[in-house]
Amino acid sequence: MVKSDQEWAGENEDVPPWGKQITLRAMVTGLILSVVFNFIVCKLNLTTGVIPSLNVAAGLLGFAAIRFYFDFSSTYIGVGMLCPYMVNISLLIGAIVSWAIMWPMIEEKKGDWYSAKLSATSLHGIQGYRVFIAIAMMLGDGLFHFVYMLVVTISSFTKRKSGEENYSGEGSLEDYDKEIRNKYFLKDQIPNWAAFGGYAAIAVISIIVVPIIFHSLKWYHVLVAYLIAPILAFCNSYGAGLTDWSLASNYGKIAILTFSYWVGLENGGVIAGLASCGLMMSIVDTASALMGDFKTGYLTLTSPRSMFFSQLIGTAMGCVITPLVFWIFNSAYQLGDPEGAYPAPYALMYRGIALLGVEGFGSLPKHCLKLSIWFFLAAILINLMTQLLEKFETKYRIYRFIPSPMCMAIPFYLGGYFAIDMCVGSLLLFIWQRYDKQLAKDFGPAVASGLICGDSLWGIPASVLALAGVKAPFCLKVGHGGA
């Protein structure tokens, strides 16, 4: 059997043992980058919640502010260059449908549908429509993709089983390459006793410690979460491997509804639901990320043990760095103010889900439940139509032009200001691609990442100046001139 030069090189190359693959230089570099990325991600989380990685688009979620303007923020322009065109267009469509059509119509019902005395941020007033309709769309989108990935997972297992039964056993270059990778990957595999024992030990620690921190969560709540989490982690990891889309946030929303209802309002159900969400998402999302790391290690002949311990070291660093970065932002700025620069993106939405779990649908404003149900069903139908067109309509590929319900839901409570900025980023990338497609493909992500990093890293000196009480020497405001 003939082997390619690349395969012979992979076979003859001396791959270092897993202990030597984790170097001091790598850990120091990771420490420095983790500080930088923490400031970037923390700022994005505290502003819009639109969190792309520095090379590809990722999940989108957000929070609430009452604005419809654009400020040409380099962060949002960079994010727009990284996100697919339809993501940005979906955001713009959602902003137009909500802030240009729906909310003005609902505000005309003030005093009838909801009390005119309520503040603009009350979930029993106009803000309730914004938040809960958006939540309904996100839950509808999440439910559809949960069922869809479950079907894809079962179908993949069925096809794999059938393929193994019909395997001919004839050798090929692909089989040889796979054999080499399997050899190195299985050489340092993590023992089953270590995996089960480690999970059990962490579960015991959490059962003891978490109820001490969050009194409304009892030990049996944490135990149930740890019993359910492996099943959800497997589904999420396998689905993310097939579709490159992690649904950890959707599992977190399910945990909020379940545990907040279980604990009840009188016993601190809101806090219990939010704490269980953090617990569930930490397990499910970390498992998905680790499986991605294992796949990377498999392709690069890197030991799974080195990948595991690298993530363990990184997690330990994050446990120290992330609270410090958050403390800097929390000390320097007013977090959670819907009208401020840092409205804390996820806060209101997740709190609203927890309140829905403990108070029930009776706490919603008038007609809010009906509207939420309609938008919930609309999200499912839009996704279903997209999948059907993708499968059966292959000539014009119309499915590419159908907006995403998840993305449309974000401006419902966040506002339309950042959607316009992101569309500007898409426009710049489109013009660049028309001018030189290969150059835009090679350097577009780098330019976008530079815009995001530059604007976000300004948070470091800005936070220091704010903590020191230093204010800008002057303020420039442009307004309408009087006659």
N, C-alpha and C positions, 0 to 999 in steps of 0.2 A: 504494500500500500504506500503510495507516494504521499509525503508530508510536505506542507508548505514551509518556506523559510521562517515565516513568523511562528509557526507551530514548533519547529525545531528549536528556535531561539527561546520560546517559552519553556521548552522541556529542559534545555541545557542550562538556562540561567539559574544561578544559585539564589533561590528565594530565602531571605533571612527568616529565622524563627519568629513567632508572633511577639515574643518579648522584646526583640530588637526592632520591630516595626513601629513601636511607640517610642519616639525619640524626644529628648528634652527640647530640641529646636521646634518640633511640631507642637509640643504643649505650650511653649512660650508664644509661638505664633498664634495658636488658637486662643490663648488668653487675651492677647492684644486685639485680635479680630472680634472676639466675643464682646469686649467693651465697646468697640466701634458699632457693631451690629445691634447691641442692646440699645444704644442711644437712637439709632435709626428706627428700629422696630418699635421702641417705646413711644417715640414721637408719633409714628404712624398710627399706633394703637390708640393714643390719646387724642388724635385729631379726627381721622375718618375711619380708621380700622381697615383701610384698603392696604393689604400687606402682600406685595409681590416679593419674590426672592430677587436676588440681584442678577438673575439671568432669565427666568421664565415667569409667567403669570401664575398666581396662586389663588387661594380662596379669597372671597370678598365678603366682608360683613361690615356693619357700621353702626351709627348711633344718631342722635337727634339734635338738630339745630334748625332755626327758622330763618333760612337764608336762600336767596336765589340770585346769586351774582357770581362773578369770577374775578380772580385776582392774579392770574397767570403765575400761580405758585409753581416753582420749579419741581417741587416734590410731586405734585399731581400730574404735571406734564410728563415727567419721567415715568411715573406709573402708567400713564396713558400710552407711552411708547412701548412698554413691556406687555401690557394686556392686549389680547386680541381685539380686532376692530369691533366685533359684535358685542363684546363686553362693554366697551365704552358707549356704543350706540344704545345698548340696552339701558345703561345708566341714564343717558339723556332722555330716552323715551319714558322711563319711569319718572324722571323729574318733571317732564311736561305733563304726563297724565295726572300726577299727584298735585304738584304745586301750582300748575297753571289751570287745572280743570277741577279736580275733586275737592281740594281743601277750600278754595274760595266758595264753592257751592255749599259745603258743609258748614262753613263759618256763617253763612247766611241763615242757618237754622239755629244759631245761638239763641238760647232762651227757650227753645222748643225741644231740640234733641238733647241738649245739655245746658246746665246752668250758666247764665251769663256772668255769674260772680266768680267762677273758677279761674284760676291763673292759666296762662298759656302752657305751662309745663305739667298741669294736672292730668293724670291718666284717666280721670273721669270726665275730662273735657275734650277739646280738639286734639290734644296730644294722644289721647287714648285711641282715636281713629288712626292716627299716623302710626303709632307703635304696633297696635294689634292687627291691623290690616297687613302691615309689613311682615309681622310674625307669621300670620296665616299663609302668606305667599311663600315664605321661607320654609315653613313646616310642610306645605304641599310639595314644594320642590324637593325637600329632603326626603319625604315619604316616598315619592316616586323613585328617586335614585336609590333609596334603600331597597325597595322591592326589585328595581331593575338590576342592581348589583347582585342581589340574592339569586335572581334568575340566571344571570351571567355566570355566577360562581357554580351553581348546580350544573349548568350546561357545560362549563369547562371541565368539571370533574367527570361528567358522563363521557365527553369526547376523549378525555385523557385515558380513561379506563378502557374505552373501545380501542384507542390507538395502541395501548400496551398489549392488548390481546392480539392485535394484528401485526405486531412488530416482527419484521422479517429477520432481524439479526445481522444483516449485511453491513459491513464496515463502510465508512465514508470519512471524508475529511472533517465534516461537522461532528461526527461521532467521536473521532480522535480528539478534536479540540475540546469537546465536552468531557471526555474521559480525563484529560489533563486537568481541567478546571475542577472536576469533581474530586480528583485525587488531592489537590491542595486544599480544597474547601473542607473536605471530610477529615483531613489530617488533624486539624485542631478544632474539631467541632466541640461545642459546649455540651457536657454530659447532661443527660435528662435529670439525674438526681440534683445537679446544681441548679437547673432551671426551676424545677418544682420546689426544691428546698428554698431557693432564694425568694421566689414569689410568696411562699408560705411565711417566711420570716418577715418580709416586708408587710404582708397582710396583718400579721400579729402586732407588729409595731404600730401600724396605722389604726388598728382596732383599739389600741391602748391610748395613743397620742391624740388622734383626731377628735374624739369626744371631749378631751380636755381643752382643746383649742376652741372647738365649736360645740357648745353645751347642748344645742338642740339636736345634734346628731348623736344617736346612741350607738353602742358597740354593735348591736345587731344590724343597724342600718349600714355601717361600714362593711360588716361581714357579707351582707347581701350584695353590696356593690362589688366586692372583690370576687364573689362567686359568679356574678353575671359578666363582669368585665372581660374575662378571657374569650368568651363567645363573641362578644361585640368586637374585641380586638382582632380576632381571627377574620371576621367578616370584613372589617374595615381594611385590614392589611391586604387581604386577598383582592378586595375590590379596588384598592388603590394601586395594586400591582397590575391589574388588568386595565384600568381606566386612567391611572395617574391622577386620581382625585380622592383625597381623604375626606371622609364625612364625619370626622371626630366631633365637630361642633354640633352636628345633628344628634349624635348620640348624647352629647351633653345636654341639649335641650330636652330630650326624652327623660334624662335623669332629673332635671329640674322639675318637670311636671310630675313625675312619679313620686319623688321623695318629698316635695313640698306638700303634695296632697296627702301622703302617708303621715307626715308629722303633724300637719294641721297648723292653722294660723295662730291659735292660742299657745302652741308649744314651740313657736319659732320656726314655722315651716319655710318662710322666705330664706332665712339664713341657711337652713338645712338643705334646701333645694340648690342654692348657689354653691354651697360647699361640696355637695355630692356631684355637681356638675364639674367642678374643678378636679375632683378625685377621678371621676370617670374619664374625662378628657385627657388627663395626665397619663392614664394607663393606655387608653385606646390610641391616642396620637403617638405616644412614645413607641408603642409596638409597631405601628405602621412605619415610623421613621427608621426604626432599627432594622426592619425587614428590607427597607430600601438600601440601608448601609450594607446589609449582608449581600444583597444583589450586586452592589458596587464592588464589594470584596471578592465576590465570585468571579466577576468579569476581569478584575485586575490582579488575580492570584494573591489577594490579601487575606490573611488569616481572619476567620470570623471572631476569634478571641480578641485580636487586636482591635477589630471594629467595635466589639462590645465594650471593651475596657476604655476605648477612646471616648465612646459616648458616655460611659460612666464618669470619666474624668470631666468631660464637658458639662455634664449635668451638675456635678459637684461645684464646678466653677460658676455655673449659672445660679445656683442656690445662694451664692455670695454676691455676684456681680449684679444680678437683676434687681434685688431689693435695694441695693445702693443707688442704681440708676433711677429707680422709681422714687427713692427718697429725695434725690436731687430735683426731679421734676415736681414732686409734691411740695417741696420746701420753697421752690422758686416761683411756682405758678399756682393759680387757682384752678384745681382740677374739678371736673364735673359740672362746670357752669355752662349751660347750653349756649349762652351768648359769648363765652370766652374763647380763647385760642385753643384750649384743651378740654373739650367737653366730655372726655372719657368714653370712647365709642361704644363699647359693649354694655356699659352699665345699665342704661335705661331699658334696653331691650331684654336683657336677661332678668332684670328685676321685674319687668312686666310679665314675663313668662312665669316667674315664681309667684307673683300675685295672682295670676290666672289659675295657678295650681291650687292655691290655698283658699281663694275667695270664690272661685267658680265663675261661670259666665254671667251671673247676675250682677257682677261689679262693673260690667262693660257699659259704656254710654248707649243711648237709644239707637237701635238699628246697627250698632257696631258689630254685633254677632252675625247678623244677616250678611252684611258687607264682607266680613271676614270669611264666612263660609263660601261666598261666591268667588272671592279672590283665591281661596284655598283650592277650590275646584278648577278655577281658571289656570292656576299654576300647573296642576296635574295634567290638564288637557293640552296645554302648550307643550309640555315635555313629551307627552304621548304623541302628539302630532309631529314633533321634531324627530323622534325615533322612528316613526312609521315612514316619514318622508325620506329619512336617511337610508332606510332599508329598501324601500320600493321605488322611490323616485330618484334615479341615478343619472338622468339625462341633463337636467338643469341644476340639480343639487340645491333645490330651493331651501332645504333645511338650514343652509348656512346663513340665511337672512332672517331667521326667526329669532327674536330676542330671548334672552335668558330670564325666566321669572325671578331667580335669585338676585340677579343684578338689577332688575327693574325694581325690586323691593327696597333696595338700599336707599335711594333718594327719597322714598316715601316719608322717612322720618329724619334723614340726615340733611336733606336740602339738595338743591341742584348746582351749587356753586362749584364743587369739585368735578362734577360730571362734565362741565364745559371745559375746564382745564384739561381733563383727560382726553376729551375729543380733540383739543388743540394738539396734544401729544400725538394722537393717532394721525392727524392731518400732516404734521411735520414728518412723521415716519413715512406716510404715503407719498408725499412729495419727494422725499429722499429716495425711496424705492423706485419711483418713476425716473429719477435722474440717474441713479446707479444702484441697481438692485443688490448686487453682490457686496458692495461697500456698506450699504445699509444693513445687510444681513450680518456682516462681520463686526461692525462697529456700533450698530444701533443699541444693542444691550449695554455696551460699555458707556455710551453717551447718556442713556437713560439712568443707569446706575450712578453715574457721576452727578447728574442733576439731583437724584434722591439723596445721595450721600452728602453732597455739599450743603444742601438746605437743612438736612437733618442734623449733621454734625455741628452746625452753628448752634444747636441746642446746648452744647457743652460750654462755650464761652458765654452764651446768653444766660444760661443758668447761673454761672459763677457771678456775672455782673448783677443779676437779679437778687441773688443771695446777699451780695455786698451792698445792695440798696442803690446801685448806680442806675440813673435814668438817662434816657436820650436827651441830648442838649437842646433839641428842638423837635417840633412836631409839625408836619406839613399836611394840610387837609385841603382837598379840592371840593368845592360845593357849588350850588347854583347861585349865580349872581342876581342880586335884586335890581329891579328896574328903578 
